[in-house]
C-alpha cells in the first residue's frame, strides 16, 4: 500500500526494530491488568457478533491475546516487518498492512477497534482524519479503545535498542483528543488515566473508550417542506 500519510520514516523505523520489539514486548499484557480488563470488556461485548481490529498492531501480540479468547481479530500495521512477524506467530489472526489514514477495511466492517499507542506517531493535523477513518470502519455503536502517553512533548529517537531509526513519539492530552473523537462521530463513554507500571517507560498514560454514534433512523430524516403551488 502506498504511504498515504507520509509515514515512510515510521514504517522503516518499525521494520528496523521488529524482531527486538517482539522479543521484548510479546508478553507485556502479563503485567498490565488495566489493559487486560479493558480488552476483556471489548471481547465480552463483541462476542461472536463481529470482528475486532487492532490498528497499529505491531507484531500482533495483543491481537493474539484477543484471538486466544475466541475473538475474530484483524491486525493492521504500517510496517511489513511487523505484519510478517504477526503472520508467523499468530495464525488465528488475519493481518493486513496499511496506514491509519487509509485503512485497508470496508465501511462498517468492525464491531470494535483498538488503537493502543498507535496514534502517538501522527501529527496534530492527522489525528482528526485518523479518527474519522476509524469511525468509517466501525459499525454503528461499535467500540473504540484508544490509548496514548499524556503530555505535550515530542520525543525523537534516532537509536532504538541499538537500531538506527527516525521516529517521533508525540504525547497528547485527553482534553485535546476527546473533542476530535467527538467530531469524528464517536461518543466518549470512559476516560481513564494511570501511571506507568515498573517495567514501562516512565510516562502517564490515558485510555479513552468511545462508541460510534448509531445510524440515523429512517424516520428521523428531516421533512422537506411541500413545494409551493404553481401560479
MIGURO-888509 format. One record per residue (C-alpha): x, y, z; residue in one letter. Coordinates in steps of 0.5 Angstrom, whole numbers, padded with zeros to 4 digits, always signed. Example, Ala and Ser with C-alpha at 12.3 -4.5 7.8 and 13.67 -1.06 7.14 Angstrom:
<sites>
+0025-0009+0016A
+0027-0002+0014S
</sites>
This chain:
<sites>
+0000+0000+0000X
+0003+0007-0001X
+0005+0011+0004X
-0001+0016+0005X
+0000+0019+0011X
+0008+0021+0009X
+0010+0016+0015X
+0016+0012+0011X
+0020+0014+0017X
+0016+0011+0022X
+0015+0005+0017X
+0023+0004+0016X
+0024+0005+0024X
+0019+0000+0026X
+0022-0005+0021X
+0029-0004+0024X
+0026-0006+0031X
+0021-0011+0029X
+0025-0017+0032X
+0027-0014+0038X
+0021-0010+0039X
+0017-0017+0039X
+0022-0021+0044X
+0022-0015+0049X
+0014-0014+0049X
+0011-0020+0047X
+0009-0022+0054X
+0007-0015+0056X
+0000-0016+0058X
+0002-0020+0063X
+0004-0014+0068X
-0002-0010+0065X
-0008-0011+0069X
-0012-0005+0067X
-0010-0006+0059X
-0013-0014+0060X
-0019-0011+0064X
-0021-0006+0058X
-0019-0011+0053X
-0023-0017+0056X
-0029-0012+0056X
-0029-0011+0049X
-0028-0018+0048X
-0034-0019+0052X
-0039-0014+0049X
-0037-0016+0042X
-0038-0024+0043X
-0039-0027+0037X
-0043-0022+0033X
-0037-0019+0029X
-0029-0017+0029X
-0024-0013+0033X
-0019-0009+0029X
-0012-0008+0032X
-0010-0002+0029X
-0002-0001+0030X
-0002-0008+0032X
+0006-0008+0031X
+0008-0016+0032X
+0001-0018+0034X
+0002-0020+0041X
-0005-0016+0043X
-0009-0019+0037X
-0006-0026+0039X
-0009-0025+0046X
-0016-0023+0044X
-0016-0029+0039X
-0014-0033+0045X
-0020-0031+0048X
-0025-0033+0042X
-0025-0026+0039X
-0025-0025+0031X
-0019-0021+0030X
-0016-0017+0024X
-0009-0014+0026X
-0007-0008+0022X
+0000-0004+0022X
+0004+0000+0017X
+0011-0004+0018X
+0011-0010+0013X
+0016-0013+0018X
+0011-0013+0024X
+0006-0016+0020X
+0011-0021+0017X
+0012-0023+0025X
+0005-0023+0027X
+0003-0028+0021X
+0009-0032+0023X
+0007-0032+0031X
-0001-0031+0031X
-0004-0036+0025X
-0011-0034+0028X
-0011-0027+0027X
-0012-0024+0020X
-0006-0019+0019X
-0006-0013+0014X
-0001-0008+0012X
-0004-0001+0012X
-0004+0007+0014X
-0008+0009+0019X
-0010+0015+0015X
-0013+0010+0009X
-0015+0003+0013X
-0015-0003+0009X
-0022-0004+0011X
-0029-0004+0009X
-0034+0001+0011X
-0038-0001+0018X
-0033-0008+0018X
-0031-0008+0025X
-0035-0009+0032X
-0029-0006+0035X
-0023-0002+0034X
-0017-0002+0039X
-0011+0003+0038X
-0006+0002+0043X
-0001+0008+0043X
-0001+0008+0035X
-0004+0015+0035X
+0003+0018+0038X
+0006+0018+0031X
+0001+0022+0028X
+0002+0030+0027X
-0003+0034+0030X
-0006+0035+0023X
-0007+0028+0022X
-0011+0026+0029X
-0018+0028+0026X
-0017+0025+0020X
-0015+0018+0023X
-0021+0018+0028X
-0025+0019+0022X
-0022+0014+0019X
-0023+0009+0025X
-0030+0011+0025X
-0031+0009+0018X
-0029+0002+0019X
-0033+0002+0026X
-0040-0001+0026X
-0046+0004+0028X
-0045+0003+0036X
-0038+0000+0035X
-0033+0001+0041X
-0026+0004+0040X
-0021+0004+0045X
-0015+0009+0044X
-0009+0010+0049X
-0003+0015+0049X
+0002+0018+0053X
+0000+0024+0057X
+0003+0031+0056X
+0005+0036+0051X
+0012+0034+0049X
+0015+0030+0043X
+0021+0025+0044X
+0025+0024+0038X
+0029+0017+0037X
+0035+0016+0033X
+0037+0010+0036X
+0032+0005+0039X
+0035-0001+0042X
+0042+0000+0038X
+0038+0000+0032X
+0038+0007+0027X
+0031+0010+0027X
+0028+0016+0025X
+0022+0017+0029X
+0018+0022+0034X
+0013+0020+0040X
+0008+0025+0041X
+0005+0026+0048X
-0002+0028+0048X
-0007+0031+0053X
-0014+0028+0054X
-0018+0034+0053X
-0015+0035+0046X
-0016+0028+0044X
-0023+0028+0046X
-0026+0033+0042X
-0023+0031+0036X
-0026+0024+0037X
-0033+0027+0038X
-0032+0031+0032X
-0031+0024+0028X
-0038+0022+0030X
-0036+0018+0037X
-0039+0019+0044X
-0034+0018+0049X
-0036+0013+0055X
-0030+0013+0059X
-0023+0016+0061X
-0018+0013+0065X
-0011+0015+0067X
-0005+0011+0070X
+0002+0012+0072X
+0007+0007+0068X
+0008+0000+0071X
+0015-0001+0074X
+0017-0004+0067X
+0015+0001+0063X
+0018+0008+0060X
+0016+0013+0066X
+0010+0017+0063X
+0003+0018+0065X
-0002+0014+0060X
-0009+0015+0058X
-0015+0011+0056X
-0021+0013+0052X
-0027+0008+0051X
-0031+0011+0046X
-0037+0009+0041X
-0039+0011+0034X
-0046+0014+0034X
-0052+0010+0032X
-0054+0010+0025X
-0060+0015+0024X
-0067+0012+0024X
-0070+0013+0017X
-0076+0016+0020X
-0071+0021+0023X
-0069+0025+0017X
-0071+0032+0016X
-0078+0033+0013X
-0078+0037+0007X
-0083+0043+0006X
-0088+0042+0001X
-0087+0045-0006X
-0091+0052-0007X
-0096+0051-0012X
-0095+0054-0019X
-0098+0061-0020X
</sites>
